[in-house]
């Protein structure tokens, strides 16, 4: 990734200091096509290996426990999301929010709730970008009837919401090819895709 990979020791330090970040989520930039780093790499750049002071933390009334990374003005935590294939269960995903030290605002909570309500339509738009690459990789093994079986939703990143249209990102893990698929969103439509190895 353009020589920006961090050393293993720094990554281990980031894992120890930011235990709420369990998956690799790519950092979605403002526009598709701009270089991105995995979330773990991004956090490793913020946390010194011998950092003694704990990172600021709070419990959001909607998103739950979160950790704040001051240098990035980013809050990180976990939240529940409807699972696939049935909608009656939930899975835990990473939630990343670009905002100041005051934490997520009501606008972030409202945006997330709207995303949940509109998720069936959002999934259709995401699938149009997400499925073609895996179809090429899977070839004859590709299941046209259930392409979502190849992917596991692992995270959502929300911006500051200070500008419109809203540019945000949805991250998926594909175990069969061991790659992350990060979909860039513009309001409720998928506009770009970034694919990276674990």
N, C-alpha and C positions, 0 to 999 in steps of 0.2 A: 504494500500500500504506500508507494512513493517514499519508502524508507522511514515511515513513521511508526513502525512496530516498536513496542516497548519491550524491555528485557524481562525475562521470566520472574526475576526477583521483585521487580516493581509491580508486576501483575499479582503476584502472591500477596504483596503488601496491600494492594487495593482490595483484594478479596477479604483480607482480615479486617480492614478498616471500614469497608462498606458491605457488611454482610447481608444487606437487603437486596443487593444486586446479585442474582443467581444465574441469570442467563446472559448470553451475548446479544445485545441489542445495538443495532447500528445507529449512529447519530445522523439523523436526517437534516440536511442543510436546507436553506431557504428555497433553493431551486434544484430540480433534478439535474443530474450530471455533475454536480459539485462534489469534490472528494469527501468521503465520509470515513469515520473510524468506528470500530465496534464500541459499544458502550463500555465494556471492560477496559479497553485500551484508553478510552477517553478518561475514565475515572482514574486509571493508573497514572495518567499525566498530571492529575490534580493532587494525588495523595503521595506524600513523601514516604519512603520505606520506614523511617523511624519517627513518624508523626506520633506525638504523645497525647495531644489534646483530641478528644473525641469530636467528631463532626456534629454540627447542630442537628437536632432532631425534634420532631413534633408529631402529634397525632391529629391528622386532619379529620374533621367530622364525616367526610364522605369517603376519602381515599385510605384512611387509616394511618398507621405509623409510616413516617417518611424521614429521610436523611437529606440534609442540605449540603451542597457543594458550592461554597461561596465564590470561588474563582470562576465557576461556570454559571452562577445564578440558576442552578438546576436542583430540583427536588426529585428524589428517587424513592420509590416504594413499590408495594404490591397491591393489587386489587383483584376483585373477582369479576369474571366475565362469563357469559353464557357459553357452554361447551358445545362441541359438535360430536356426533351428528344430531343428537337430540338436544332440544332447547330447554329441557327441564333440569339440567345440571349446570354446574359452574366449574370453571378452572381458574387457577391463580395465574395472573400475568404481571409483568413488570409495567409500572407506570412512571413515566418521566415527564416532568413539567418544567418548562423554562419560565421562571419567574423570580422575583427578588426574595429577600430573606423573610418577608412577611408571609410567604407560603402561597399555596393555591388559593385563588379567589373564587367567588361564587360563579363567575363566568366560566372557569375551568370545570366546575362541577356540572353546570348547565350544559356545556358543550359535550361532556362525556355522556350525560344522560340522553342527550339528543342523538349522539352516535349510537348508543345502545338501541334506541327506538328505531333508528333508520338502518340498523345493521344488515338486515336482509338485502336491502338495495345496495348498501355499501359493498357487501360481499360480491354481488354480481359485477360491480365495477372493478373490484380487486381481482376477481377471477379472470377477467378479460386480459389482464396484464400478467397475472401469476401463472396461469396454466400453460401457455405456449412453451416456455423454456423447459418445464418438467416433462412435457409431452415429447420433446426432442430427446431428452435424456433417457426417459423410460422406454421409448420406442414401442416395441410390440407388447410390453408389459403394462402400458398406460391404460388405466381404467377410465374410459369416457363417462361412465355412469357415476363415478365417485372420485373426481379429481381432488377433492378436499382431503381425501384419505392420506395424501402425500404430505400434508402440511399440519403443523401445530402452531397455533397463535401463541406468541411468547411475549409480545409487548406493544405498547402504544406510547408515542411521544407527542405531547401537546406543546404548542408554542405559547408565547406570552398573551396571545389573543388581542394584541394592541392594534393590529392591522387586519384588513380584509382584502381579498378572500383569505381564509385560514389555511395555512400550509402546515400539515402535520404528517406523522408517519405511523405505519403499522408493520410490525415485524413478525415473520414466520420462520420456523425451523423445519427443515426437510430432512428427516433422519435417513432416508434412503440414499441421498446423495451427499449428506453431511454438509449442507450449505445453509446460510441464512438468506432469506428473501425479504428485503425491506421495501415496502411499497410507499411511495410518496403520494400524499393526498392533497388535493386542492378543494377545499370545502368537502363535498361528499363524493368527489370523483377521483379515482386513481389516475395519476398522471405520469408516474415513472417507477422504475424498479432498479434496485441495487442488489446484486448477488455477491456473496462473499463466503469464503470457507470459514470453518469453525476456528 
